[in-house]
């Protein structure tokens, strides 16, 4: 009896999580009149053209490419420089290294909005406002604390004998890192990369402040603009389809790596 | 001889220093320029009156903070942050604890559920906000037929997120839907971490049901609860995207929170000095409240130092 009650409560909870998402996907396949007449009904025939409309007419394709470009570019810069710094913190203590490491970790605590106004004017002065490269640079900087934190912990778990052996074989400090340590750190890099990728793909606040032109809009900005500013409400089906388009890549990545993601979230939450 | 021995040593040291510097340089440069510098400047900016034109920057000392403390909207937005903190926080911990408790063990159901409840966390807040706006939509929202069924048709047709008295709870519910998975995850880990001997001993002593939960489980979760509450504080005080996208702080500022007000003063009104003072105040509120939580939770009833 008690077990059944607990099971029922859990099922209700799971339903409340899944139902809004399922509704979003189902609504994205309905025709305009259907959306209004049967909010709880299934689509009569699936209207896949909603996705074509979102992709082409509403400009989602363009925002999608921007997001992809900025996310990939950020990771390409972030992962090596984050791993390099982390390797130093893990293996090469020097006077002041603890303080510097602390400054990086402090970034996990500092709210983005504390820096937002000075950052806006800094970007203006550097002529980086409303540019993809500017947003990428800012994304790299704001992703560094988490990246350095996780990678430092990862390098600390690798046995010291490995880089010492590499150095014995005549590798310099630098070569030992690139040839031996970085390849060994691949599992850590993958987790950090995925984690950052999801966060960057979804990021809204920094992009809202730093990007203004339609040409440079990322996917979250583009969707928000369609709904809030342009009131793109003649085509509800396409709007729902656009939401699904933002969500699906993340959910696929999440599903593939869910165990790893879960582990990292937990470690980050309980240590940070 | 001695000289000879020192020289390679010092050149090796120099090589080491050079290596350290070159490996740190890119990260330090980007982090210093785009994070550390603006954070330091924030404290400086908050003491200027500035409308964004470079040669009209007047030092006004603490005037921005005085303006802030006499600004009704600031206090109203702080109140909304605190209401979200308490309301959503209670649900995070309550629902989190119930689900975590029900999911004890490493069974298949437990693992499967974990993937489900973390789903919303992975989705962009933009999608969450727009989706919930649609769920509350008076003409086709998912919730609207349900509300009509239970006799709240009038409310449903006005839109819960657009009605003054229900807008803040409406936003908070969307926020709980988005965030609760994180707390289930953390609390589940906490429960898994309780040594099984402790639970067994309690069972032998005849502790049952709620008593066992209160006297055994809860104290063992002290450290995990403390972490959870700190996260609740940080996130509730810094809530922005969800509110901004769902209600823009409206109707009639009924959902205005500190950061939506900051955004308005900075990027709509060009009151950059005032907005930065608000950012500093927001930071101080986060630090003060987290400090308070750490203090209140300092004494660990199990006597295990964490």
Interface residues (C-beta under 8 A of the other chain):
Chain A: X6 X9 X10 X13 X14 X16 X17 X18 X19 X20 X21 X23 X24 X27 X35 X36 X39 X40 X81 X82 X84 X85 X87 X88 X92 X94 X100 X103 X104 X107 X109 X110 X111 X113 X114 X115 X116 X117 X118 X119 X120 X121 X122 X137 X138 X140 X141 X142 X144 X145 X148 X172 X173 X174 X177 X198 X201 X202 X203 X204 X205 X209 X219 X220 X221 X223 X224 X227 X228 X236 X239 X240 X243 X246 X247 X250 X251 X254 X255 X258 X261 X262 X265 X266 X269 X270
Chain B: X15 X16 X17 X19 X20 X22 X23 X24 X26 X27 X28 X30 X31 X33 X34 X35 X36 X37 X38 X39 X41 X42 X45 X52 X95 X98 X99 X102 X103 X109 X113 X114 X115 X116 X117 X118 X119 X120 X122 X123 X124 X125 X126 X127 X130 X131 X132 X133 X134 X135 X139 X140 X141 X142 X144 X145 X177 X181 X182 X185 X186 X189 X224 X227 X231 X234 X238 X240 X241 X245 X248 X259 X262 X263 X266 X267 X272 X275 X276 X279 X280 X282 X283 X286
